[in-house]
Amino acid sequence: MSTPGGDEPVWWPARARARRREILEGLAGAEPAALATTIAAAAERSRRIHEVECLNLNPATNVMNPAAEA
């Protein structure tokens, strides 16, 4: 397994490796507060994608209908 700034994971597709480089370059030298803001924004975007914009078929993330649960 690779670590940030370490060797690129050779099994990743070229596009994924390029995106990884892009992200690492964009974060290089960032202040901790800026990193925290970036991480929080990414987490919120992920939540929105999985809970609002998409039909998520992962049963571990499903919320039971309150009427069915009662």
C-alpha positions as CSV (number, residue, x, y, z in Angstrom):
1,M,0.0,0.0,0.0
2,S,1.3,3.4,-0.8
3,T,1.4,6.5,1.4
4,P,1.0,10.1,0.4
5,G,4.1,11.2,-1.4
6,G,5.3,7.6,-1.7
7,D,5.3,5.3,-4.7
8,E,2.2,5.4,-6.9
9,P,0.0,2.3,-6.7
10,V,0.9,0.7,-10.0
11,W,-2.3,-1.4,-10.1
12,W,-4.4,1.8,-10.3
13,P,-5.6,2.9,-13.7
14,A,-3.6,5.8,-15.2
15,R,-6.5,8.2,-14.7
16,A,-6.7,7.4,-11.0
17,R,-2.9,7.8,-10.6
18,A,-3.1,11.2,-12.4
19,R,-5.9,12.3,-10.2
20,R,-3.9,11.3,-7.1
21,R,-1.0,13.3,-8.3
22,E,-3.3,16.3,-8.9
23,I,-4.8,16.1,-5.4
24,L,-1.4,15.7,-3.7
25,E,0.1,18.7,-5.7
26,G,-2.9,20.8,-4.8
27,L,-2.5,20.0,-1.1
28,A,1.3,20.4,-1.0
29,G,2.2,23.1,1.5
30,A,-1.3,23.8,2.6
31,E,-1.9,25.0,6.1
32,P,-3.7,22.6,8.5
33,A,-6.8,24.7,8.6
34,A,-7.0,24.6,4.8
35,L,-6.6,20.9,4.8
36,A,-9.4,20.5,7.4
37,T,-11.7,22.6,5.3
38,T,-10.8,20.6,2.2
39,I,-11.5,17.3,4.0
40,A,-14.8,18.5,5.4
41,A,-15.9,19.7,1.9
42,A,-15.0,16.3,0.4
43,A,-16.8,14.4,3.2
44,E,-19.9,16.6,2.6
45,R,-19.7,16.1,-1.1
46,S,-19.5,12.3,-0.6
47,R,-22.5,12.4,1.8
48,R,-24.5,14.4,-0.7
49,I,-23.6,12.0,-3.6
50,H,-24.5,8.9,-1.6
51,E,-27.6,10.2,0.3
52,V,-29.2,12.7,-2.1
53,E,-28.0,12.4,-5.7
54,C,-27.7,8.7,-6.1
55,L,-29.5,5.5,-5.5
56,N,-27.1,3.7,-3.2
57,L,-27.5,0.0,-3.3
58,N,-25.2,-0.6,-0.3
59,P,-27.5,-2.2,2.3
60,A,-25.3,-1.1,5.2
61,T,-26.2,2.5,4.4
62,N,-30.0,2.0,4.1
63,V,-32.3,3.7,6.6
64,M,-35.4,1.8,7.4
65,N,-38.7,3.5,6.8
66,P,-40.0,4.6,10.3
67,A,-43.5,3.2,9.6
68,A,-42.0,-0.2,8.7
69,E,-39.7,-0.1,11.7
70,A,-42.5,0.5,14.2
